[in-house]
């Protein structure tokens, strides 16, 4: 079998067709919704999306190509311990649904997501189907080649890949039960509680109860995809248990274990026209669903929070705003392409992606905790704590990435690699020459020991950042503004926090909720009237 086959014509046709379908969905909704000028219709899909498409959209936005190809390689090297994120993830999802989601509905939050949310959600549904189809095809072929489920279990157990309940209190060890659980818990809280990308999808529902139901139902497909991606690493370990493709790089071209899944796809399905294309399209879908949402969100936030406040309203028309947002999307896309060259040099894409996310994810989650769960969350205190928290987390994250420390991986076998057997014979002859009196010597250079915090597992970065920021905010409140409190009836307080407010009876809470609803309805009406005036003047 040729270890380096290429994509066929049918594969390119399938990949191109998947991209065209995604584009066609967007064009279709752009044409059909052109006459609907209501801000609610345009920004939040009319707040009438059904549960199924929102669940699928939440799923594919959460699951990226990093999980599809990265978790496979991590399981191959370190075992199945990373699957424990699925234990903490559902808890974080439910907590986000009850702590943060009601606040967004009370405040009638809407973001300037340029492009129409309805089209984005239905495109995500199509891409979710491609991702599941890709994994199904890979499993059918993989289980057959590995000799069945029982053989996969036996080989994985022999290779010590099945350990899940590792409760060792070790912050340096790459995967333990505790750090994987915390990563799942805090990751879900941050993503579903603070991310514009996910929150906007939930706000496309009519009510907070429906949004909460969609978020809770998304636990099933998200967990299914994470588990499938992780367990496929065991399938690949069984197939390559006598010859690690990375060790045999000269023949396979695989330099990192992140490349195992793409390598398997392109070498096993190249004789089946179009099948390789389906799998590649599934991986592309994992990237596109996340990147497209992120680029639009970045451009929207930049325009609303930075460009519009810096420009005079009279000099910045709605057409100019849209044009600027599109140009920013292109600019951010170019930056992403540039970052791919840096990512190609790292040992693990899972490490660098999680670390970069955690640098901001942990501190921002702490800010939201204080904002919706405490009456002490004034702007000054939170800003001080956030800046210090980001600096601390960035220091830890940069140290983890730059230290070069690699925790020991589980043993891999390369005795069955044909090309390495010849190299082994050469080294055997070389050793014989040295032992017979030849001048052969080597000098072992012991690497310097990195600072102990730089050896911390990357899974802890987000958790450390969150607690450090909470500490900094608490100190800022203590020294600068412990007397400052926000009103007890503030709509920015979570319903969970309202039960902590002393002296507030159930009836008072009900009246407060009704007052907030009436106030929000008035805010929405004013927003629509102001937007219609702007459109008329333009």
C-alpha positions in Angstrom: 0.0 0.0 0.0 1.3 3.4 -1.0 1.9 5.3 2.3 1.5 8.6 0.7 -1.5 8.5 -1.8 -3.2 11.6 -3.0 -6.8 12.8 -3.2 -8.7 11.7 -6.3 -11.0 13.7 -8.6 -14.1 12.4 -6.9 -12.7 13.4 -3.5 -12.2 17.0 -4.7 -15.7 17.0 -6.1 -17.2 15.9 -2.8 -15.2 18.5 -0.8 -16.2 21.2 -3.3 -19.9 20.1 -3.2 -19.9 20.3 0.6 -18.5 23.9 0.5 -21.0 24.9 -2.2 -23.9 23.6 -0.2 -22.8 25.5 2.9 -22.6 28.7 0.7 -25.9 28.0 -0.9 -27.7 27.8 2.4 -26.4 31.2 3.3 -27.4 32.7 0.0 -30.9 31.2 0.2 -31.6 32.8 3.6 -30.1 36.1 2.6 -32.5 36.3 -0.3 -35.6 35.0 1.5 -35.0 37.3 4.6 -34.0 40.4 2.6 -37.3 42.1 3.3 -37.3 41.4 7.0 -35.7 44.5 8.4 -36.5 43.9 12.1 -33.3 43.8 14.2 -34.7 40.8 16.1 -35.3 38.9 12.8 -31.9 39.8 11.4 -29.7 39.4 14.5 -31.5 36.6 16.4 -33.3 34.7 13.6 -36.6 36.2 14.7 -36.3 34.4 18.1 -38.4 31.6 16.7 -35.8 28.9 15.9 -36.8 25.4 16.9 -34.8 23.2 19.3 -33.2 20.8 16.9 -31.3 23.2 14.6 -30.1 25.2 17.6 -28.9 22.0 19.3 -26.9 21.0 16.2 -25.6 24.5 15.8 -24.4 24.6 19.4 -22.8 21.2 18.9 -20.7 21.9 15.8 -19.7 25.3 17.1 -18.3 23.5 20.2 -16.7 20.6 18.3 -13.9 21.8 16.1 -11.4 19.9 13.9 -9.0 20.2 16.8 -11.1 17.7 18.8 -11.6 15.4 15.7 -7.9 15.0 15.0 -6.4 16.2 18.2 -8.1 13.9 20.7 -7.3 10.9 18.5 -3.6 11.6 18.7 -3.8 12.3 22.4 -5.4 9.0 23.1 -2.9 7.2 20.9 0.0 8.7 23.0 -1.4 9.1 26.5 -4.5 6.9 26.8 -8.2 7.5 27.2 -7.9 9.7 30.3 -8.9 12.8 28.3 -12.4 11.4 28.0 -13.1 12.5 31.6 -13.8 16.0 30.2 -17.2 14.5 29.3 -17.9 14.0 33.1 -17.4 17.6 34.0 -18.8 19.1 30.7 -22.5 18.2 31.4 -22.3 19.8 34.8 -20.8 23.0 33.5 -23.5 23.1 30.7 -26.4 22.8 33.2 -24.8 25.4 35.5 -24.4 27.8 32.6 -28.0 27.3 31.6 -29.3 28.3 35.1 -26.7 30.9 36.1 -26.0 32.9 32.9 -28.7 32.3 30.4 -31.6 34.0 32.3 -29.5 37.1 32.6 -29.1 37.4 28.8 -32.9 37.0 28.3 -33.7 39.5 31.1 -31.4 42.1 29.4 -32.6 41.3 25.9 -29.0 41.0 24.8 -28.4 41.0 21.0 -25.1 41.2 19.2 -24.4 42.7 15.8 -23.7 39.4 14.1 -23.4 40.4 10.4 -24.8 37.8 8.1 -28.0 36.6 9.5 -28.2 34.0 12.3 -30.8 31.8 10.7 -28.5 30.9 7.7 -25.6 30.2 10.1 -27.7 27.8 12.2 -29.0 25.8 9.3 -25.5 25.6 7.7 -24.3 24.2 11.1 -26.9 21.5 10.8 -25.6 20.4 7.5 -22.0 20.4 8.7 -23.0 18.4 11.8 -24.3 15.7 9.5 -21.0 15.7 7.6 -19.0 15.3 10.9 -21.1 12.3 12.1 -20.9 10.7 8.6 -17.1 11.1 8.6 -16.8 9.4 12.0 -19.2 6.6 11.1 -17.2 5.8 7.9 -13.9 5.8 9.9 -15.3 3.5 12.6 -16.7 1.0 10.1 -13.3 0.6 8.4 -11.2 1.0 11.5 -13.0 -1.7 13.6 -12.9 -4.1 10.7 -9.1 -3.5 10.2 -8.4 -3.7 13.9 -10.0 -7.1 14.2 -13.1 -6.3 16.1 -14.1 -4.5 19.3 -12.7 -7.3 21.6 -9.3 -7.1 20.0 -9.3 -3.3 20.3 -10.0 -3.7 24.0 -7.3 -6.3 24.6 -4.6 -4.4 22.7 -5.5 -1.1 24.4 -5.6 -2.7 27.9 -2.2 -4.3 27.2 -0.8 -0.9 26.1 -2.2 0.8 29.3 -4.5 3.0 27.3 -7.7 2.3 29.3 -7.0 4.0 32.6 -9.7 6.5 33.4 -9.9 6.8 37.2 -6.4 8.2 37.9 -6.9 10.3 41.1 -3.3 11.1 41.5 -2.8 14.6 43.0 -0.2 15.7 40.4 -0.5 19.0 38.7 2.4 18.1 36.3 0.9 14.9 35.0 -0.7 15.6 31.6 -4.0 13.8 32.2 -5.6 12.9 35.5 -9.2 12.5 36.5 -9.2 15.8 38.4 -7.6 18.0 35.7 -9.7 16.5 32.9 -12.9 16.9 35.0 -12.1 20.6 35.8 -11.3 21.3 32.2 -14.7 20.0 31.1 -16.5 21.8 33.9 -14.8 25.2 33.5 -14.7 24.9 29.7 -18.5 24.4 29.5 -19.1 27.3 31.9 -16.9 29.6 29.9 -18.1 28.6 26.5 -21.8 28.4 27.2 -21.9 31.2 29.7 -19.6 33.9 28.2 -19.0 33.1 24.5 -20.9 35.4 22.1 -20.8 32.6 19.5 -22.8 30.2 21.7 -25.0 32.7 23.6 -26.3 34.2 20.4 -27.6 30.8 19.2 -29.5 30.3 22.4 -31.0 33.8 22.2 -32.6 32.8 18.9 -35.1 30.9 20.9 -38.5 32.4 22.1 -38.0 31.9 25.8 -35.3 31.1 28.3 -36.9 27.7 29.0 -36.6 26.7 25.3 -33.1 28.0 25.2 -32.2 26.1 28.4 -33.8 22.9 26.9 -31.7 23.3 23.7 -28.5 23.8 25.7 -29.2 20.8 27.9 -30.1 18.6 24.9 -26.8 19.6 23.2 -25.0 17.7 25.9 -25.9 14.4 24.1 -24.4 15.1 20.6 -21.4 17.0 22.0 -20.5 14.2 24.4 -21.1 11.7 21.6 -18.7 13.5 19.2 -16.0 13.9 21.9 -16.3 10.2 22.9 -16.2 9.0 19.3 -13.1 11.2 18.5 -11.4 10.0 21.6 -12.1 6.3 21.3 -11.0 6.3 17.7 -7.5 6.8 19.1 -7.8 3.3 20.5 -8.8 2.0 17.1 -5.7 3.5 15.6 -3.5 2.3 18.4 -4.6 -1.3 17.8 -4.0 -0.9 14.0 -0.5 0.6 14.5 0.5 -1.2 17.7 3.6 -2.7 16.1 4.6 0.3 14.1 4.1 3.9 15.2 3.7 6.0 12.0 5.5 8.9 13.6 8.6 6.7 14.3 8.4 5.6 10.7 8.2 9.2 9.4 10.5 8.6 6.5 8.0 6.2 5.0 4.7 7.6 6.2 5.4 11.3 6.2 3.6 11.6 9.6 5.6 13.9 11.9 3.1 14.4 14.8 0.4 12.2 16.3 -2.1 14.9 15.4 -1.7 13.7 11.8 -2.7 10.1 12.5 -6.4 10.5 11.7 -5.9 12.3 8.3 -3.1 9.8 7.5 -5.5 6.9 8.2 -8.2 8.5 6.1 -6.1 9.1 3.1 -4.3 5.7 3.1 -7.3 3.5 3.7 -10.0 5.1 1.5 -7.9 6.2 -1.5 -9.2 3.2 -3.6 -12.9 4.2 -2.9 -13.8 7.3 -5.0 -15.3 10.0 -3.0 -15.0 8.4 0.5 -11.8 10.2 1.3 -13.5 13.4 0.2 -16.4 12.7 2.6 -14.1 12.3 5.6 -12.0 15.4 4.7 -15.2 17.4 4.3 -16.3 16.2 7.7 -13.0 17.5 9.2 -13.4 20.7 7.2 -16.9 21.1 8.7 -15.5 20.9 12.2 -13.2 23.9 11.3 -15.6 25.9 9.2 -18.5 25.9 11.7 -16.2 27.3 14.4 -14.0 29.6 12.4 -16.9 31.3 10.5 -18.7 32.1 13.7 -15.6 33.3 15.4 -14.5 35.6 12.5 -18.0 37.2 12.3 -18.1 37.7 16.1 -14.6 39.2 16.1 -15.5 41.7 13.4 -18.8 42.6 15.0 -17.3 43.2 18.4 -14.5 45.3 16.9 -17.0 47.5 15.0 -19.4 47.9 17.9 -17.0 48.3 20.8 -14.1 50.1 19.2 -14.8 51.6 15.8 -18.3 53.1 16.3 -17.5 54.7 19.7 -14.4 56.3 18.1 -16.3 57.7 15.1 -19.0 60.3 14.9 -22.4 58.9 14.2 -23.0 61.3 11.3 -19.9 60.0 9.5 -20.5 56.3 9.9 -23.6 55.0 7.9 -25.0 51.5 8.2 -23.5 50.6 4.8 -20.1 51.7 5.9 -20.4 49.6 9.1 -21.3 46.5 7.1 -18.3 47.1 4.8 -15.9 47.6 7.7 -17.2 44.4 9.3 -16.6 42.4 6.1 -13.1 43.8 5.7 -12.3 43.0 9.3 -13.5 39.4 8.8 -11.1 39.1 5.9 -8.3 40.6 8.0 -8.9 38.2 10.9 -9.1 35.3 8.5 -5.6 36.2 7.2 -4.3 36.4 10.7 -5.8 32.9 11.3 -4.0 31.6 8.2 -0.8 33.0 9.5 -1.2 31.4 12.9 -1.5 28.0 11.2 2.2 28.1 10.3 3.0 28.6 14.0 0.7 25.8 14.9 2.4 23.4 12.4 5.6 23.7 14.5 4.1 22.6 17.9 4.1 19.1 19.2 0.4 18.9 20.0 -2.4 21.0 18.6 -4.5 20.1 21.6 -2.0 21.7 23.9 -1.6 25.0 22.1 -5.3 25.5 21.3 -6.4 24.8 24.9 -3.6 27.0 26.3 -4.4 29.9 24.1 -8.2 29.6 24.9 -7.5 29.3 28.6 -5.5 32.5 28.8 -8.6 34.6 28.3 -11.3 32.0 29.1 -10.5 31.6 32.8 -10.3 35.3 33.7 -13.4 36.2 31.7 -15.4 33.4 33.4 -14.3 34.9 36.7 -15.6 38.3 35.6 -19.0 36.9 34.7 -19.2 35.0 37.9 -18.7 38.3 39.9 -21.0 40.2 37.6 -24.0 38.0 37.8 -23.6 36.4 41.2 -22.4 39.4 43.3 -23.6 42.9 44.1 -20.0 44.1 44.5 -19.2 43.7 40.8 -18.5 47.4 40.0 -16.6 48.3 36.8 -13.5 49.6 38.5 -12.9 46.5 40.7 -13.6 44.1 37.9 -11.3 45.9 35.5 -8.4 45.7 37.9 -9.0 42.1 38.7 -9.3 41.2 35.0 -6.1 42.9 34.0 -4.1 41.2 36.7 -5.8 37.8 36.1 -5.0 37.9 32.3 -1.4 38.8 33.1 -1.1 35.9 35.5 -2.7 33.4 33.2 -0.8 34.6 30.2 2.4 34.2 32.2 1.5 30.6 33.1 0.3 29.7 29.6 3.4 31.2 27.9 5.6 29.3 30.3 3.8 26.0 29.6 4.2 26.5 25.8 7.8 27.8 25.8 9.4 25.6 28.5 9.6 22.7 26.1 8.7 20.3 29.0 7.1 17.1 27.7 5.4 14.8 30.2 6.3 11.2 29.6 4.0 9.4 27.2 2.9 5.8 27.3 5.2 3.4 25.5 4.9 3.0 21.7 6.2 0.1 19.6 8.1 0.5 16.3 9.5 -3.0 16.0 7.2 -3.8 13.1 8.3 -0.8 10.9 10.1 -2.1 7.8 12.2 1.0 7.2 13.3 1.1 10.9 14.5 -2.5 10.8 17.2 -1.6 8.3 18.2 1.4 10.4 18.4 -0.9 13.4 20.8 -3.2 11.6 23.0 -0.2 10.7 23.2 0.9 14.4 23.9 -2.7 15.4 27.0 -2.8 13.1 28.0 0.7 14.3 27.9 -0.5 17.9 30.0 -3.6 17.1 32.7 -1.3 15.5 32.8 0.8 18.7 33.0 -2.2 21.0 35.8 -3.7 18.9 38.1 -0.7 19.6 36.9 2.1 17.3 36.9 5.7 18.7 33.2 6.2 19.3 32.0 8.5 22.1 28.9 10.5 23.0 28.2 13.3 25.4 24.9 13.4 27.2 23.7 17.0 27.7 21.1 17.1 30.5 18.4 19.8 29.8 17.8 22.4 32.4 14.8 22.0 34.7 12.1 24.5 33.9 10.3 26.5 36.6 7.8 24.2 38.4 4.7 26.2 37.3 5.8 25.8 33.6 5.5 22.1 34.0 1.9 22.4 34.9 -0.5 20.4 32.7 -2.2 22.7 30.2 -5.6 21.5 31.4 -5.1 23.5 34.6 -4.4 26.9 32.9 -8.1 27.9 32.7 -8.9 26.8 36.2 -5.9 28.6 37.7 -6.8 31.7 35.7 -10.4 31.8 36.9 -9.5 31.4 40.6 -6.6 33.9 40.3 -8.9 36.5 38.8 -11.5 35.9 41.5 -8.8 36.5 44.0 -7.6 39.7 42.4 -11.1 41.0 42.1 -11.8 40.2 45.7 -8.7 42.1 46.8 -9.7 45.1 44.6 -13.1 45.1 46.2 -11.6 44.9 49.7 -9.1 47.8 49.2 -11.0 50.1 46.9 -14.7 49.7 46.8 -16.1 47.3 49.4 -18.9 49.7 50.1 -20.1 50.0 46.5 -22.9 47.7 45.6 -25.2 47.4 42.6 -29.0 47.6 43.2 -30.7 44.5 44.6 -33.2 44.7 41.7 -30.6 44.9 39.0 -31.5 42.9 35.9 -27.9 41.9 35.6 -28.1 39.6 38.6 -28.6 35.9 38.0 -31.8 34.3 39.5 -29.4 32.1 41.5 -28.0 35.3 43.1 -31.5 36.6 43.9 -32.0 33.8 46.4 -28.9 35.0 48.2 -30.3 38.5 48.7 -31.5 38.7 52.3 -35.0 39.9 53.1 -36.4 39.3 49.6 -39.5 37.2 49.8 -40.8 34.9 47.1 -43.5 37.5 46.2 -41.0 40.3 46.0 -38.9 38.1 43.6 -42.0 37.5 41.5 -42.8 41.2 41.3 -39.2 42.0 40.5 -39.3 39.5 37.7 -42.5 41.1 36.3 -41.0 44.6 36.5 -37.9 43.4 34.6 -40.1 41.8 31.9 -42.0 45.0 31.4 -38.8 47.1 31.4 -37.3 44.7 28.8 -40.3 44.9 26.5 -40.1 48.7 26.5 -36.3 48.5 25.8 -37.0 46.2 22.8 -39.7 48.5 21.4 -37.4 51.5 21.7 -34.6 49.7 20.0 -36.8 48.7 17.1 -38.1 52.3 16.7 -34.6 53.8 16.8 -33.3 51.3 14.2 -36.3 52.0 11.9 -35.5 55.7 12.2 -31.9 55.1 11.3 -32.8 53.0 8.3 -35.3 55.6 7.1 -32.7 58.4 7.3 -30.1 56.2 5.4 
